[in-house]
């Protein structure tokens, strides 16, 4: 979630995220978040609303193969 600088630290991201999580859980969905390792602000938000760190995931890509 991106919050414009002038609206940060007012609890908006927390409120919106908590609402979405609550609605999804109420509707029977399992809720997960995937957050890149360097995104500490999002990790802190997730922990603040009750998410627990479960595992670390690494992304791998293949370079494009050129067929000559």
PQR file of N, CA, C, O and H, with PARSE charges and radii, in Angstrom:
ATOM      1  N   UNK A   1       0.847  -1.156   0.000 -0.4000 1.5000
ATOM      2  CA  UNK A   1       0.000   0.000   0.000 -0.0000 2.0000
ATOM      3  C   UNK A   1       0.905   1.234   0.000  0.5500 1.7000
ATOM      4  O   UNK A   1       1.892   1.301   0.733 -0.5500 1.4000
ATOM      5  N   UNK A   2       0.552   2.183  -0.819 -0.4000 1.5000
ATOM      6  CA  UNK A   2       1.301   3.428  -0.847 -0.0000 2.0000
ATOM      7  C   UNK A   2       0.449   4.515  -0.212  0.5500 1.7000
ATOM      8  O   UNK A   2      -0.728   4.668  -0.537 -0.5500 1.4000
ATOM      9  H   UNK A   2      -0.250   2.129  -1.414  0.4000 1.0000
ATOM     10  N   UNK A   3       1.046   5.254   0.680 -0.4000 1.5000
ATOM     11  CA  UNK A   3       0.364   6.384   1.317 -0.0000 2.0000
ATOM     12  C   UNK A   3       1.182   7.633   1.010  0.5500 1.7000
ATOM     13  O   UNK A   3       2.395   7.666   1.221 -0.5500 1.4000
ATOM     14  H   UNK A   3       2.003   5.130   0.944  0.4000 1.0000
ATOM     15  N   UNK A   4       0.505   8.648   0.514 -0.4000 1.5000
ATOM     16  CA  UNK A   4       1.196   9.907   0.229 -0.0000 2.0000
ATOM     17  C   UNK A   4       1.835  10.427   1.511  0.5500 1.7000
ATOM     18  O   UNK A   4       1.273  10.275   2.596 -0.5500 1.4000
ATOM     19  H   UNK A   4      -0.480   8.621   0.342  0.4000 1.0000
ATOM     20  N   UNK A   5       3.004  11.038   1.385 -0.4000 1.5000
ATOM     21  CA  UNK A   5       3.730  11.506   2.577 -0.0000 2.0000
ATOM     22  C   UNK A   5       2.901  12.366   3.529  0.5500 1.7000
ATOM     23  O   UNK A   5       3.039  12.248   4.746 -0.5500 1.4000
ATOM     24  H   UNK A   5       3.460  11.161   0.504  0.4000 1.0000
ATOM     25  N   UNK A   6       2.048  13.225   2.989 -0.4000 1.5000
ATOM     26  CA  UNK A   6       1.286  14.114   3.874 -0.0000 2.0000
ATOM     27  C   UNK A   6       0.205  13.385   4.675  0.5500 1.7000
ATOM     28  O   UNK A   6      -0.370  13.959   5.600 -0.5500 1.4000
ATOM     29  H   UNK A   6       1.936  13.321   2.000  0.4000 1.0000
ATOM     30  N   UNK A   7      -0.078  12.120   4.327 -0.4000 1.5000
ATOM     31  CA  UNK A   7      -1.087  11.350   5.049 -0.0000 2.0000
ATOM     32  C   UNK A   7      -0.488  10.227   5.897  0.5500 1.7000
ATOM     33  O   UNK A   7      -1.223   9.454   6.512 -0.5500 1.4000
ATOM     34  H   UNK A   7       0.389  11.654   3.575  0.4000 1.0000
ATOM     35  N   UNK A   8       0.819  10.136   5.931 -0.4000 1.5000
ATOM     36  CA  UNK A   8       1.480   9.080   6.694 -0.0000 2.0000
ATOM     37  C   UNK A   8       1.421   9.341   8.194  0.5500 1.7000
ATOM     38  O   UNK A   8       1.263  10.478   8.640 -0.5500 1.4000
ATOM     39  H   UNK A   8       1.416  10.764   5.431  0.4000 1.0000
ATOM     40  N   UNK A   9       1.553   8.262   8.961 -0.4000 1.5000
ATOM     41  CA  UNK A   9       1.575   8.310  10.430 -0.0000 2.0000
ATOM     42  C   UNK A   9       0.272   8.835  11.025  0.5500 1.7000
ATOM     43  O   UNK A   9       0.268   9.440  12.097 -0.5500 1.4000
ATOM     44  H   UNK A   9       1.681   7.339   8.599  0.4000 1.0000
ATOM     45  N   UNK A  10      -0.824   8.600  10.326 -0.4000 1.5000
ATOM     46  CA  UNK A  10      -2.139   8.997  10.830 -0.0000 2.0000
ATOM     47  C   UNK A  10      -3.020   7.772  11.064  0.5500 1.7000
ATOM     48  O   UNK A  10      -4.174   7.909  11.470 -0.5500 1.4000
ATOM     49  H   UNK A  10      -0.821   8.108   9.455  0.4000 1.0000
ATOM     50  N   UNK A  11      -2.481   6.563  10.807 -0.4000 1.5000
ATOM     51  CA  UNK A  11      -3.227   5.327  11.039 -0.0000 2.0000
ATOM     52  C   UNK A  11      -4.092   4.880   9.881  0.5500 1.7000
ATOM     53  O   UNK A  11      -4.824   3.900  10.016 -0.5500 1.4000
ATOM     54  H   UNK A  11      -1.543   6.452  10.477  0.4000 1.0000
ATOM     55  N   UNK A  12      -4.038   5.568   8.734 -0.4000 1.5000
ATOM     56  CA  UNK A  12      -4.889   5.203   7.607 -0.0000 2.0000
ATOM     57  C   UNK A  12      -4.549   3.817   7.056  0.5500 1.7000
ATOM     58  O   UNK A  12      -5.446   3.002   6.840 -0.5500 1.4000
ATOM     59  H   UNK A  12      -3.443   6.365   8.624  0.4000 1.0000
ATOM     60  N   UNK A  13      -3.284   3.547   6.831 -0.4000 1.5000
ATOM     61  CA  UNK A  13      -2.891   2.240   6.289 -0.0000 2.0000
ATOM     62  C   UNK A  13      -3.292   1.122   7.246  0.5500 1.7000
ATOM     63  O   UNK A  13      -3.761   0.070   6.813 -0.5500 1.4000
ATOM     64  H   UNK A  13      -2.555   4.209   7.007  0.4000 1.0000
ATOM     65  N   UNK A  14      -3.110   1.344   8.525 -0.4000 1.5000
ATOM     66  CA  UNK A  14      -3.495   0.339   9.520 -0.0000 2.0000
ATOM     67  C   UNK A  14      -5.001   0.095   9.491  0.5500 1.7000
ATOM     68  O   UNK A  14      -5.441  -1.055   9.502 -0.5500 1.4000
ATOM     69  H   UNK A  14      -2.728   2.199   8.877  0.4000 1.0000
ATOM     70  N   UNK A  15      -5.782   1.149   9.455 -0.4000 1.5000
ATOM     71  CA  UNK A  15      -7.241   1.014   9.443 -0.0000 2.0000
ATOM     72  C   UNK A  15      -7.734   0.284   8.202  0.5500 1.7000
ATOM     73  O   UNK A  15      -8.555  -0.628   8.301 -0.5500 1.4000
ATOM     74  H   UNK A  15      -5.425   2.083   9.446  0.4000 1.0000
ATOM     75  N   UNK A  16      -7.244   0.677   7.050 -0.4000 1.5000
ATOM     76  CA  UNK A  16      -7.672   0.058   5.801 -0.0000 2.0000
ATOM     77  C   UNK A  16      -7.256  -1.409   5.760  0.5500 1.7000
ATOM     78  O   UNK A  16      -8.057  -2.273   5.403 -0.5500 1.4000
ATOM     79  H   UNK A  16      -6.578   1.418   6.970  0.4000 1.0000
ATOM     80  N   UNK A  17      -6.015  -1.691   6.121 -0.4000 1.5000
ATOM     81  CA  UNK A  17      -5.522  -3.071   6.096 -0.0000 2.0000
ATOM     82  C   UNK A  17      -6.282  -3.938   7.082  0.5500 1.7000
ATOM     83  O   UNK A  17      -6.673  -5.056   6.746 -0.5500 1.4000
ATOM     84  H   UNK A  17      -5.364  -0.989   6.412  0.4000 1.0000
ATOM     85  N   UNK A  18      -6.497  -3.446   8.286 -0.4000 1.5000
ATOM     86  CA  UNK A  18      -7.230  -4.220   9.289 -0.0000 2.0000
ATOM     87  C   UNK A  18      -8.656  -4.493   8.829  0.5500 1.7000
ATOM     88  O   UNK A  18      -9.174  -5.587   9.053 -0.5500 1.4000
ATOM     89  H   UNK A  18      -6.179  -2.538   8.559  0.4000 1.0000
ATOM     90  N   UNK A  19      -9.299  -3.522   8.190 -0.4000 1.5000
ATOM     91  CA  UNK A  19     -10.656  -3.714   7.677 -0.0000 2.0000
ATOM     92  C   UNK A  19     -10.684  -4.812   6.623  0.5500 1.7000
ATOM     93  O   UNK A  19     -11.548  -5.689   6.658 -0.5500 1.4000
ATOM     94  H   UNK A  19      -8.878  -2.634   8.008  0.4000 1.0000
ATOM     95  N   UNK A  20      -9.741  -4.766   5.685 -0.4000 1.5000
ATOM     96  CA  UNK A  20      -9.692  -5.773   4.615 -0.0000 2.0000
ATOM     97  C   UNK A  20      -9.449  -7.162   5.201  0.5500 1.7000
ATOM     98  O   UNK A  20     -10.103  -8.128   4.809 -0.5500 1.4000
ATOM     99  H   UNK A  20      -9.039  -4.053   5.656  0.4000 1.0000
ATOM    100  N   UNK A  21      -8.518  -7.260   6.129 -0.4000 1.5000
ATOM    101  CA  UNK A  21      -8.224  -8.547   6.758 -0.0000 2.0000
ATOM    102  C   UNK A  21      -9.455  -9.075   7.486  0.5500 1.7000
ATOM    103  O   UNK A  21      -9.801 -10.249   7.350 -0.5500 1.4000
ATOM    104  H   UNK A  21      -7.986  -6.475   6.447  0.4000 1.0000
ATOM    105  N   UNK A  22     -10.107  -8.229   8.246 -0.4000 1.5000
ATOM    106  CA  UNK A  22     -11.294  -8.645   8.996 -0.0000 2.0000
ATOM    107  C   UNK A  22     -12.389  -9.142   8.052  0.5500 1.7000
ATOM    108  O   UNK A  22     -13.008 -10.174   8.313 -0.5500 1.4000
ATOM    109  H   UNK A  22      -9.827  -7.276   8.357  0.4000 1.0000
ATOM    110  N   UNK A  23     -12.627  -8.426   6.973 -0.4000 1.5000
ATOM    111  CA  UNK A  23     -13.658  -8.813   6.005 -0.0000 2.0000
ATOM    112  C   UNK A  23     -13.316 -10.152   5.357  0.5500 1.7000
ATOM    113  O   UNK A  23     -14.182 -11.020   5.241 -0.5500 1.4000
ATOM    114  H   UNK A  23     -12.124  -7.588   6.761  0.4000 1.0000
ATOM    115  N   UNK A  24     -12.082 -10.328   4.941 -0.4000 1.5000
ATOM    116  CA  UNK A  24     -11.678 -11.586   4.311 -0.0000 2.0000
ATOM    117  C   UNK A  24     -11.814 -12.770   5.273  0.5500 1.7000
ATOM    118  O   UNK A  24     -12.299 -13.837   4.895 -0.5500 1.4000
ATOM    119  H   UNK A  24     -11.378  -9.623   5.035  0.4000 1.0000
ATOM    120  N   UNK A  25     -11.385 -12.569   6.502 -0.4000 1.5000
ATOM    121  CA  UNK A  25     -11.499 -13.648   7.492 -0.0000 2.0000
ATOM    122  C   UNK A  25     -12.959 -13.958   7.791  0.5500 1.7000
ATOM    123  O   UNK A  25     -13.329 -15.124   7.928 -0.5500 1.4000
ATOM    124  H   UNK A  25     -10.991 -11.703   6.809  0.4000 1.0000
ATOM    125  N   UNK A  26     -13.784 -12.936   7.893 -0.4000 1.5000
ATOM    126  CA  UNK A  26     -15.207 -13.140   8.135 -0.0000 2.0000
ATOM    127  C   UNK A  26     -15.846 -13.958   7.016  0.5500 1.7000
ATOM    128  O   UNK A  26     -16.752 -14.758   7.250 -0.5500 1.4000
ATOM    129  H   UNK A  26     -13.484 -11.989   7.782  0.4000 1.0000
ATOM    130  N   UNK A  27     -15.349 -13.739   5.784 -0.4000 1.5000
ATOM    131  CA  UNK A  27     -15.878 -14.457   4.627 -0.0000 2.0000
ATOM    132  C   UNK A  27     -15.223 -15.817   4.424  0.5500 1.7000
ATOM    133  O   UNK A  27     -15.479 -16.487   3.423 -0.5500 1.4000
ATOM    134  H   UNK A  27     -14.613 -13.090   5.594  0.4000 1.0000
ATOM    135  N   UNK A  28     -14.368 -16.233   5.380 -0.4000 1.5000
ATOM    136  CA  UNK A  28     -13.793 -17.570   5.359 -0.0000 2.0000
ATOM    137  C   UNK A  28     -12.488 -17.744   4.617  0.5500 1.7000
ATOM    138  O   UNK A  28     -12.063 -18.871   4.363 -0.5500 1.4000
ATOM    139  H   UNK A  28     -14.160 -15.689   6.193  0.4000 1.0000
ATOM    140  N   UNK A  29     -11.854 -16.655   4.271 -0.4000 1.5000
ATOM    141  CA  UNK A  29     -10.585 -16.748   3.551 -0.0000 2.0000
ATOM    142  C   UNK A  29      -9.407 -16.765   4.514  0.5500 1.7000
ATOM    143  O   UNK A  29      -9.416 -16.080   5.537 -0.5500 1.4000
ATOM    144  H   UNK A  29     -12.200 -15.740   4.477  0.4000 1.0000
ATOM    145  N   UNK A  30      -8.400 -17.549   4.178 -0.4000 1.5000
ATOM    146  CA  UNK A  30      -7.119 -17.468   4.881 -0.0000 2.0000
ATOM    147  C   UNK A  30      -6.404 -16.226   4.340  0.5500 1.7000
ATOM    148  O   UNK A  30      -6.422 -15.976   3.135 -0.5500 1.4000
ATOM    149  H   UNK A  30      -8.392 -18.105   3.347  0.4000 1.0000
ATOM    150  N   UNK A  31      -5.786 -15.462   5.212 -0.4000 1.5000
ATOM    151  CA  UNK A  31      -5.176 -14.197   4.792 -0.0000 2.0000
ATOM    152  C   UNK A  31      -3.668 -14.275   5.010  0.5500 1.7000
ATOM    153  O   UNK A  31      -3.192 -14.605   6.097 -0.5500 1.4000
ATOM    154  H   UNK A  31      -5.771 -15.665   6.191  0.4000 1.0000
ATOM    155  N   UNK A  32      -2.942 -13.966   3.956 -0.4000 1.5000
ATOM    156  CA  UNK A  32      -1.480 -13.954   3.991 -0.0000 2.0000
ATOM    157  C   UNK A  32      -1.009 -12.641   3.388  0.5500 1.7000
ATOM    158  O   UNK A  32      -1.731 -12.005   2.619 -0.5500 1.4000
ATOM    159  H   UNK A  32      -3.329 -13.698   3.074  0.4000 1.0000
ATOM    160  N   UNK A  33       0.187 -12.245   3.736 -0.4000 1.5000
ATOM    161  CA  UNK A  33       0.815 -11.118   3.051 -0.0000 2.0000
ATOM    162  C   UNK A  33       2.191 -11.555   2.575  0.5500 1.7000
ATOM    163  O   UNK A  33       2.866 -12.349   3.230 -0.5500 1.4000
ATOM    164  H   UNK A  33       0.773 -12.761   4.361  0.4000 1.0000
ATOM    165  N   UNK A  34       2.589 -11.036   1.447 -0.4000 1.5000
ATOM    166  CA  UNK A  34       3.944 -11.240   0.945 -0.0000 2.0000
ATOM    167  C   UNK A  34       4.588  -9.863   0.931  0.5500 1.7000
ATOM    168  O   UNK A  34       4.121  -8.947   0.255 -0.5500 1.4000
ATOM    169  H   UNK A  34       2.040 -10.391   0.915  0.4000 1.0000
ATOM    170  N   UNK A  35       5.661  -9.736   1.683 -0.4000 1.5000
ATOM    171  CA  UNK A  35       6.332  -8.441   1.797 -0.0000 2.0000
ATOM    172  C   UNK A  35       7.805  -8.638   1.494  0.5500 1.7000
ATOM    173  O   UNK A  35       8.450  -9.520   2.061 -0.5500 1.4000
ATOM    174  H   UNK A  35       6.041 -10.480   2.233  0.4000 1.0000
ATOM    175  N   UNK A  36       8.331  -7.825   0.611 -0.4000 1.5000
ATOM    176  CA  UNK A  36       9.750  -7.886   0.276 -0.0000 2.0000
ATOM    177  C   UNK A  36      10.589  -7.602   1.521  0.5500 1.7000
ATOM    178  O   UNK A  36      10.206  -6.789   2.362 -0.5500 1.4000
ATOM    179  H   UNK A  36       7.807  -7.109   0.150  0.4000 1.0000
ATOM    180  N   UNK A  37      11.721  -8.269   1.630 -0.4000 1.5000
ATOM    181  CA  UNK A  37      12.561  -8.229   2.832 -0.0000 2.0000
ATOM    182  C   UNK A  37      12.960  -6.814   3.243  0.5500 1.7000
ATOM    183  O   UNK A  37      13.075  -6.532   4.436 -0.5500 1.4000
ATOM    184  H   UNK A  37      12.032  -8.930   0.946  0.4000 1.0000
ATOM    185  N   UNK A  38      13.170  -5.929   2.288 -0.4000 1.5000
ATOM    186  CA  UNK A  38      13.633  -4.581   2.623 -0.0000 2.0000
ATOM    187  C   UNK A  38      12.489  -3.629   2.966  0.5500 1.7000
ATOM    188  O   UNK A  38      12.737  -2.476   3.319 -0.5500 1.4000
ATOM    189  H   UNK A  38      13.076  -6.158   1.319  0.4000 1.0000
ATOM    190  N   UNK A  39      11.253  -4.084   2.871 -0.4000 1.5000
ATOM    191  CA  UNK A  39      10.099  -3.232   3.124 -0.0000 2.0000
ATOM    192  C   UNK A  39       9.704  -3.297   4.602  0.5500 1.7000
ATOM    193  O   UNK A  39       8.678  -3.873   4.963 -0.5500 1.4000
ATOM    194  H   UNK A  39      11.051  -5.021   2.584  0.4000 1.0000
ATOM    195  N   UNK A  40      10.528  -2.703   5.428 -0.4000 1.5000
ATOM    196  CA  UNK A  40      10.331  -2.797   6.878 -0.0000 2.0000
ATOM    197  C   UNK A  40       9.060  -2.093   7.347  0.5500 1.7000
ATOM    198  O   UNK A  40       8.448  -2.521   8.326 -0.5500 1.4000
ATOM    199  H   UNK A  40      11.362  -2.235   5.135  0.4000 1.0000
ATOM    200  N   UNK A  41       8.657  -1.028   6.671 -0.4000 1.5000
ATOM    201  CA  UNK A  41       7.433  -0.335   7.082 -0.0000 2.0000
ATOM    202  C   UNK A  41       6.217  -1.244   6.921  0.5500 1.7000
ATOM    203  O   UNK A  41       5.358  -1.292   7.802 -0.5500 1.4000
ATOM    204  H   UNK A  41       9.154  -0.680   5.876  0.4000 1.0000
ATOM    205  N   UNK A  42       6.140  -1.960   5.810 -0.4000 1.5000
ATOM    206  CA  UNK A  42       5.020  -2.883   5.606 -0.0000 2.0000
ATOM    207  C   UNK A  42       5.089  -4.052   6.587  0.5500 1.7000
ATOM    208  O   UNK A  42       4.059  -4.512   7.079 -0.5500 1.4000
ATOM    209  H   UNK A  42       6.838  -1.922   5.094  0.4000 1.0000
ATOM    210  N   UNK A  43       6.293  -4.530   6.869 -0.4000 1.5000
ATOM    211  CA  UNK A  43       6.432  -5.619   7.847 -0.0000 2.0000
ATOM    212  C   UNK A  43       5.966  -5.157   9.221  0.5500 1.7000
ATOM    213  O   UNK A  43       5.273  -5.894   9.921 -0.5500 1.4000
ATOM    214  H   UNK A  43       7.130  -4.156   6.469  0.4000 1.0000
ATOM    215  N   UNK A  44       6.339  -3.955   9.607 -0.4000 1.5000
ATOM    216  CA  UNK A  44       5.908  -3.431  10.898 -0.0000 2.0000
ATOM    217  C   UNK A  44       4.391  -3.270  10.961  0.5500 1.7000
ATOM    218  O   UNK A  44       3.776  -3.556  11.989 -0.5500 1.4000
ATOM    219  H   UNK A  44       6.902  -3.356   9.038  0.4000 1.0000
ATOM    220  N   UNK A  45       3.790  -2.815   9.870 -0.4000 1.5000
ATOM    221  CA  UNK A  45       2.336  -2.677   9.819 -0.0000 2.0000
ATOM    222  C   UNK A  45       1.665  -4.044   9.967  0.5500 1.7000
ATOM    223  O   UNK A  45       0.721  -4.196  10.743 -0.5500 1.4000
ATOM    224  H   UNK A  45       4.289  -2.582   9.035  0.4000 1.0000
ATOM    225  N   UNK A  46       2.155  -5.031   9.223 -0.4000 1.5000
ATOM    226  CA  UNK A  46       1.567  -6.375   9.284 -0.0000 2.0000
ATOM    227  C   UNK A  46       1.658  -6.937  10.705  0.5500 1.7000
ATOM    228  O   UNK A  46       0.693  -7.509  11.213 -0.5500 1.4000
ATOM    229  H   UNK A  46       2.921  -4.907   8.592  0.4000 1.0000
ATOM    230  N   UNK A  47       2.801  -6.776  11.334 -0.4000 1.5000
ATOM    231  CA  UNK A  47       2.973  -7.274  12.709 -0.0000 2.0000
ATOM    232  C   UNK A  47       2.049  -6.524  13.667  0.5500 1.7000
ATOM    233  O   UNK A  47       1.511  -7.117  14.601 -0.5500 1.4000
ATOM    234  H   UNK A  47       3.585  -6.312  10.922  0.4000 1.0000
ATOM    235  N   UNK A  48       1.865  -5.228  13.438 -0.4000 1.5000
ATOM    236  CA  UNK A  48       1.042  -4.407  14.323 -0.0000 2.0000
ATOM    237  C   UNK A  48      -0.418  -4.867  14.328  0.5500 1.7000
ATOM    238  O   UNK A  48      -1.095  -4.782  15.352 -0.5500 1.4000
ATOM    239  H   UNK A  48       2.303  -4.746  12.679  0.4000 1.0000
ATOM    240  N   UNK A  49      -0.898  -5.355  13.180 -0.4000 1.5000
ATOM    241  CA  UNK A  49      -2.294  -5.792  13.131 -0.0000 2.0000
ATOM    242  C   UNK A  49      -2.442  -7.298  13.365  0.5500 1.7000
ATOM    243  O   UNK A  49      -3.536  -7.847  13.229 -0.5500 1.4000
ATOM    244  H   UNK A  49      -0.348  -5.423  12.348  0.4000 1.0000
ATOM    245  N   UNK A  50      -1.334  -7.964  13.718 -0.4000 1.5000
ATOM    246  CA  UNK A  50      -1.452  -9.342  14.168 -0.0000 2.0000
ATOM    247  C   UNK A  50      -0.831 -10.420  13.313  0.5500 1.7000
ATOM    248  O   UNK A  50      -0.881 -11.594  13.681 -0.5500 1.4000
ATOM    249  H   UNK A  50      -0.445  -7.519  13.829  0.4000 1.0000
ATOM    250  N   UNK A  51      -0.243 -10.060  12.178 -0.4000 1.5000
ATOM    251  CA  UNK A  51       0.423 -11.081  11.377 -0.0000 2.0000
ATOM    252  C   UNK A  51       1.692 -11.539  12.089  0.5500 1.7000
ATOM    253  O   UNK A  51       2.371 -10.754  12.750 -0.5500 1.4000
ATOM    254  H   UNK A  51      -0.203  -9.107  11.880  0.4000 1.0000
ATOM    255  N   UNK A  52       1.993 -12.816  11.940 -0.4000 1.5000
ATOM    256  CA  UNK A  52       3.222 -13.383  12.487 -0.0000 2.0000
ATOM    257  C   UNK A  52       4.122 -13.801  11.337  0.5500 1.7000
ATOM    258  O   UNK A  52       3.652 -14.328  10.329 -0.5500 1.4000
ATOM    259  H   UNK A  52       1.441 -13.454  11.402  0.4000 1.0000
ATOM    260  N   UNK A  53       5.416 -13.563  11.494 -0.4000 1.5000
ATOM    261  CA  UNK A  53       6.351 -13.960  10.452 -0.0000 2.0000
ATOM    262  C   UNK A  53       6.407 -15.478  10.405  0.5500 1.7000
ATOM    263  O   UNK A  53       6.591 -16.135  11.429 -0.5500 1.4000
ATOM    264  H   UNK A  53       5.797 -13.134  12.313  0.4000 1.0000
ATOM    265  N   UNK A  54       6.248 -16.023   9.216 -0.4000 1.5000
ATOM    266  CA  UNK A  54       6.171 -17.467   9.047 -0.0000 2.0000
ATOM    267  C   UNK A  54       7.390 -18.030   8.343  0.5500 1.7000
ATOM    268  O   UNK A  54       7.944 -19.041   8.775 -0.5500 1.4000
ATOM    269  H   UNK A  54       6.098 -15.489   8.384  0.4000 1.0000
ATOM    270  N   UNK A  55       7.809 -17.398   7.277 -0.4000 1.5000
ATOM    271  CA  UNK A  55       8.973 -17.893   6.537 -0.0000 2.0000
ATOM    272  C   UNK A  55       9.502 -16.798   5.632  0.5500 1.7000
ATOM    273  O   UNK A  55       8.823 -15.812   5.349 -0.5500 1.4000
ATOM    274  H   UNK A  55       7.359 -16.577   6.926  0.4000 1.0000
ATOM    275  N   UNK A  56      10.716 -16.994   5.191 -0.4000 1.5000
ATOM    276  CA  UNK A  56      11.332 -16.081   4.233 -0.0000 2.0000
ATOM    277  C   UNK A  56      11.296 -16.743   2.864  0.5500 1.7000
ATOM    278  O   UNK A  56      11.564 -17.937   2.732 -0.5500 1.4000
ATOM    279  H   UNK A  56      11.269 -17.796   5.421  0.4000 1.0000
ATOM    280  N   UNK A  57      10.969 -15.966   1.865 -0.4000 1.5000
ATOM    281  CA  UNK A  57      10.879 -16.467   0.498 -0.0000 2.0000
ATOM    282  C   UNK A  57      11.885 -15.716  -0.352  0.5500 1.7000
ATOM    283  O   UNK A  57      12.062 -14.506  -0.206 -0.5500 1.4000
ATOM    284  H   UNK A  57      10.751 -14.996   1.973  0.4000 1.0000
ATOM    285  N   UNK A  58      12.523 -16.424  -1.217 -0.4000 1.5000
ATOM    286  CA  UNK A  58      13.467 -15.797  -2.156 -0.0000 2.0000
ATOM    287  C   UNK A  58      12.882 -15.889  -3.545  0.5500 1.7000
ATOM    288  O   UNK A  58      12.277 -16.899  -3.905 -0.5500 1.4000
ATOM    289  H   UNK A  58      12.380 -17.407  -1.336  0.4000 1.0000
ATOM    290  N   UNK A  59      13.058 -14.840  -4.328 -0.4000 1.5000
ATOM    291  CA  UNK A  59      12.605 -14.833  -5.713 -0.0000 2.0000
ATOM    292  C   UNK A  59      13.788 -15.122  -6.617  0.5500 1.7000
ATOM    293  O   UNK A  59      14.883 -14.600  -6.408 -0.5500 1.4000
ATOM    294  H   UNK A  59      13.550 -14.020  -4.036  0.4000 1.0000
ATOM    295  N   UNK A  60      13.566 -15.939  -7.604 -0.4000 1.5000
ATOM    296  CA  UNK A  60      14.594 -16.264  -8.590 -0.0000 2.0000
ATOM    297  C   UNK A  60      14.022 -15.996  -9.975  0.5500 1.7000
ATOM    298  O   UNK A  60      12.834 -16.206 -10.218 -0.5500 1.4000
ATOM    299  H   UNK A  60      12.677 -16.362  -7.774  0.4000 1.0000
ATOM    300  N   UNK A  61      14.867 -15.535 -10.868 -0.4000 1.5000
ATOM    301  CA  UNK A  61      14.441 -15.326 -12.249 -0.0000 2.0000
ATOM    302  C   UNK A  61      15.433 -15.989 -13.180  0.5500 1.7000
ATOM    303  O   UNK A  61      16.598 -16.190 -12.835 -0.5500 1.4000
ATOM    304  H   UNK A  61      15.833 -15.365 -10.671  0.4000 1.0000
ATOM    305  N   UNK A  62      14.961 -16.321 -14.345 -0.4000 1.5000
ATOM    306  CA  UNK A  62      15.834 -16.826 -15.396 -0.0000 2.0000
ATOM    307  C   UNK A  62      16.088 -15.705 -16.376  0.5500 1.7000
ATOM    308  O   UNK A  62      15.181 -14.964 -16.754 -0.5500 1.4000
ATOM    309  H   UNK A  62      14.015 -16.158 -14.624  0.4000 1.0000
ATOM    310  N   UNK A  63      17.344 -15.596 -16.781 -0.4000 1.5000
ATOM    311  CA  UNK A  63      17.626 -14.604 -17.796 -0.0000 2.0000
ATOM    312  C   UNK A  63      17.020 -15.082 -19.108  0.5500 1.7000
ATOM    313  O   UNK A  63      16.944 -16.281 -19.375 -0.5500 1.4000
ATOM    314  H   UNK A  63      18.081 -16.199 -16.473  0.4000 1.0000
ATOM    315  N   UNK A  64      16.596 -14.139 -19.907 -0.4000 1.5000
ATOM    316  CA  UNK A  64      15.992 -14.515 -21.183 -0.0000 2.0000
ATOM    317  C   UNK A  64      17.025 -15.211 -22.060  0.5500 1.7000
ATOM    318  O   UNK A  64      18.155 -14.745 -22.203 -0.5500 1.4000
ATOM    319  H   UNK A  64      16.657 -13.165 -19.690  0.4000 1.0000
ATOM    320  N   UNK A  65      16.620 -16.324 -22.639 -0.4000 1.5000
ATOM    321  CA  UNK A  65      17.503 -17.095 -23.507 -0.0000 2.0000
ATOM    322  C   UNK A  65      17.289 -16.627 -24.934  0.5500 1.7000
ATOM    323  O   UNK A  65      16.164 -16.576 -25.431 -0.5500 1.4000
ATOM    324  H   UNK A  65      15.702 -16.702 -22.522  0.4000 1.0000
ATOM    325  N   UNK A  66      18.390 -16.289 -25.578 -0.4000 1.5000
ATOM    326  CA  UNK A  66      18.277 -15.862 -26.974 -0.0000 2.0000
ATOM    327  C   UNK A  66      18.517 -17.062 -27.881  0.5500 1.7000
ATOM    328  O   UNK A  66      19.536 -17.743 -27.772 -0.5500 1.4000
ATOM    329  H   UNK A  66      19.304 -16.330 -25.174  0.4000 1.0000
ATOM    330  N   UNK A  67      17.588 -17.308 -28.758 -0.4000 1.5000
ATOM    331  CA  UNK A  67      17.736 -18.389 -29.730 -0.0000 2.0000
ATOM    332  C   UNK A  67      18.312 -17.795 -31.008  0.5500 1.7000
ATOM    333  O   UNK A  67      17.659 -17.000 -31.683 -0.5500 1.4000
ATOM    334  H   UNK A  67      16.759 -16.755 -28.846  0.4000 1.0000
ATOM    335  N   UNK A  68      19.520 -18.182 -31.328 -0.4000 1.5000
ATOM    336  CA  UNK A  68      20.175 -17.635 -32.539 -0.0000 2.0000
ATOM    337  C   UNK A  68      19.748 -18.364 -33.785  0.5500 1.7000
ATOM    338  O   UNK A  68      20.201 -18.032 -34.880 -0.5500 1.4000
ATOM    339  H   UNK A  68      20.051 -18.828 -30.780  0.4000 1.0000
TER
END
